[in-house]
Amino acid sequence: MLTLTVALDHLSHPGFAGALTACVQGIGFMITAAMPYLAGMLHEATGGFHSASMGQLQAD
């Protein structure tokens, strides 16, 4: 939620602010969508979800 607020504060024109917010959300959703795939790759490589769980804990 903070990223959307900060993105809106940088531009004065509402159209540009909306476009920037859409870009920020789109990139965030793409990163979020990649995480289950990466967790699956780690599971296949290591044989368990421990490394994926540790990666999530460090990302927070």
Backbone as a ProteinNet text record, in pm:
[ID]
protein_1_A
[PRIMARY]
MLTLTVALDHLSHPGFAGALTACVQGIGFMITAAMPYLAGMLHEATGGFHSASMGQLQAD
[TERTIARY]
81.3	0	86.3	199.4	286.7	340.5	371.5	426.5	326.1	197.8	97.6	87.6	95.7	89.1	210.5	327.4	449.7	447.6	399.4	393.8	301.2	193.8	100.4	155.7	246.8	303.5	406.4	459.3	565.7	516.2	393.6	342.8	219.9	210.8	98.7	-22.6	-2.3	-113.9	-175.9	-307.2	-371.7	-352.8	-349.3	-330.3	-194.1	-91.5	43.2	57.1	-5.9	-0.8	-69.9	-181.1	-250.6	-167.4	-98.3	-13.1	103.4	162.2	273.9	226.6	109.6	54.8	27.3	-26.8	-52.1	77.7	181.9	312	368	359.5	410.2	333.6	201.1	120.7	150.7	163.2	190.5	321	424.5	554.8	548	478.6	463.8	389.5	284.4	209.3	292.8	377.2	463.1	565.1	622.2	717.9	648.2	529	452.6	413.9	379.4	339	457.4	578	695.9	737.3	698.1	744.5	701.7	577.2	544.4	626.3	654.3	737.3	878.9	934.6	1069	1071.8	965.7	958.9	953.2	882.1	877.2	1012.3	1084.3	1219	1312.4	1303.1	1384.4	1345.7	1217.3	1171	1227	1224.3	1278.5	1429.4	1498.8	1644.7	1690.8	1617	1662.7	1584.1	1466.2	1386.3	1295.1	1283.7	1196.6	1167.8	1078.8	1040.9	1118.9	1217	1291.1	1362.3	1427.5	1500.5	1404.6	1289.2	1191	1134.3	1110.3	1058.5	1161.2	1286.8	1391.8	1405.5	1387.8	1392.4	1280.5	1163.4	1049.7	1072.2	1128.3	1152.7	1254.6	1356.7	1457.9	1405.7	1307.7	1252.4	1168.1	1111.8	1030.1	1122.7
-118	0	125.2	120.4	236.8	273.2	173.7	203.9	278	248.4	319.2	464.4	489.5	626	706.7	648.5	717.5	745.3	652.1	673.1	788.9	805.6	914.7	1049.9	1053.7	1180.1	1238.4	1160.9	1208.1	1288	1269.6	1336.1	1419.8	1533	1621.8	1594.8	1543.3	1517.7	1381.3	1375.9	1248.5	1136.7	1170	1066.2	999.9	1080.5	1025.7	946.5	995.5	924	788.5	783.7	656.2	558.5	609.7	522.4	468	553	508	404.3	426.9	331	196.2	199.3	74.7	0	73	10.6	-52.4	19.2	-32.6	-158.5	-154.3	-271.6	-388.1	-360.6	-466.7	-537.6	-461.3	-521.7	-602.1	-548.4	-620.5	-751.5	-750	-873.2	-975.2	-930.4	-1024.3	-1089.2	-1009.7	-1066	-1166.4	-1129.4	-1218.5	-1347.5	-1339	-1457.4	-1551.3	-1499.6	-1582.9	-1663.6	-1620.4	-1685.9	-1832.1	-1870.8	-2014.2	-2099.4	-2045.8	-2117.2	-2137	-2031.3	-2041.9	-2135.9	-2133.2	-2225.7	-2370.3	-2394.2	-2528.3	-2572.6	-2479.5	-2513.2	-2546.6	-2469.5	-2499.4	-2633.5	-2663.7	-2792.9	-2907.5	-2895	-2999.7	-3014.7	-2902.8	-2908.1	-2962.1	-2928.9	-2966.3	-3080.8	-3111.4	-3220.4	-3180.3	-3052.6	-3007.3	-2859	-2813	-2672.2	-2586.2	-2643.7	-2568.7	-2447.9	-2464.7	-2353.2	-2245.9	-2285	-2185.5	-2108.8	-2178.1	-2112.2	-2015	-2054.2	-1965.7	-1843.1	-1859.2	-1745.9	-1647.8	-1700.3	-1612.7	-1538.3	-1604.8	-1538.5	-1426.9	-1447.5	-1344.5	-1229.2	-1254	-1146.9	-1050.9	-1098.2	-1011.2	-923.2
0	0	0	66.8	73.1	-64.4	-147.2	-279.4	-365.7	-352.7	-430.8	-386.6	-259	-208.4	-252.3	-242	-282.6	-432.2	-511.8	-656.4	-691.6	-618.7	-646.5	-605.3	-510.3	-463.8	-559.8	-651.4	-739.1	-858.6	-898.5	-1018.3	-986	-1051.7	-1022.1	-1110.2	-1230.7	-1322.1	-1290.8	-1270	-1232.7	-1335.1	-1463.3	-1565.1	-1555.6	-1534.4	-1520.9	-1391.2	-1285.5	-1158.2	-1169.6	-1242.8	-1264	-1344	-1446.4	-1528.1	-1445.6	-1362.6	-1278.5	-1176.6	-1119	-1023.2	-1089.5	-1210.7	-1283.8	-1312.3	-1346.1	-1373.2	-1245.7	-1134	-1007.2	-967.5	-980.6	-946.3	-1039.6	-1168.5	-1265.5	-1237.7	-1208.3	-1179.1	-1049.2	-950.1	-823.8	-841	-922.3	-945.7	-1022.5	-1116.2	-1190	-1096.2	-1006.7	-910.2	-819	-772.5	-685	-756.4	-883.1	-959	-983.4	-985.1	-1010.2	-887.4	-770	-647.9	-633.7	-662.9	-653.9	-750.8	-868.3	-965.4	-910.3	-853.1	-796.3	-676	-595	-481.7	-531.2	-639	-697.6	-750.4	-813	-862.5	-746	-636.6	-519.4	-458	-458.4	-405.1	-487.2	-618.4	-705.4	-686.8	-668.7	-657.5	-522.4	-416.8	-283.2	-220.8	-274.7	-220.8	-105.8	-78.5	29.3	16.5	101.5	97.6	197	263.4	364.2	303.1	190.1	130.1	79.9	27.6	-17	100.9	211.7	331.2	387.6	388.8	439.2	349.7	219.4	127.9	153.6	183.5	214	344.5	443.8	571.4	557.1	474.5	456.7	372.9	287.4	204.8	288.1	396.6	481.8	557.8
[MASK]
++++++++++++++++++++++++++++++++++++++++++++++++++++++++++++

